[in-house]
Structures are given as C-alpha cells and as structure tokens.
Amino acid sequence: MRRRLLVALACLVAAVGLGLQLASDPGEVVITRGPWMVRMNLALFVLALGAALLLACAALRGVAVLWRAPARLRARSREA
C-alpha cells in the first residue's frame, strides 16, 4: 500500500511539474473566507489537493488496520 501511495504521489508531482513547465498561463485559485484571502497557482492547488487526498487514503487505511487489530489479538490468544 505504501508503494502505491508513493507512486501516486510521484505521478502527481510529475504531472504538476509538467503542467507548470508547459502552460504559459497556468491560472490562479483564490480562496476567501471573511477577511482572509489565499492566492495560489492552479498547479500548486492541484498538488495540494492531490496530496490531501492521498493522505486521507493513507489515514483511512491506517484506521482500517487498527480497527481489525482487536479481532486479530483475540484470534491469536485463542490459538495459544
């Protein structure tokens, strides 16, 4: 699973880097909330969004492993 996440992150970074090099005007994303305003390049926004998605997938995978841990411990104690 880790290898898949690393490959996905590497592909995401490569795609964003290629997009930054090839686009003459990559665009801009503006996020506002009240008095706060954040401006960033579209490619960097996509990179951050993709990284957040990969992090969420890894976190869900970790929670799933921890969720099954008590059942595994009970099964091992029955075998012993």
ZIFENVEN-V968833 format. One record per backbone hydrogen bond with DSSP energy under -1.0 kcal/mol. NH is the residue of the N-H (numbers start at 1). CO is the residue of the C=O. If there is no record, write none. Layout:
# ZIFENVEN-V968833
nh = <NH;NH>
co = <CO;CO>
This chain:
# ZIFENVEN-V968833
nh = <5;6;7;8;9;10;11;12;13;14;15;16;17;18;19;20;21;22;23;29;31;33;36;38;40;42;45;46;47;48;49;50;51;52;53;54;55;56;57;58;59;60;61;62;63;64;65;66;67;68;72;73;74;75;76;77;78;79;80>
co = <1;2;3;4;5;6;7;8;9;10;11;12;13;14;15;16;17;18;19;40;38;36;33;31;29;27;41;42;43;44;45;46;47;48;49;50;51;52;53;54;55;56;57;58;59;60;61;62;63;64;68;69;70;71;72;73;74;75;76>
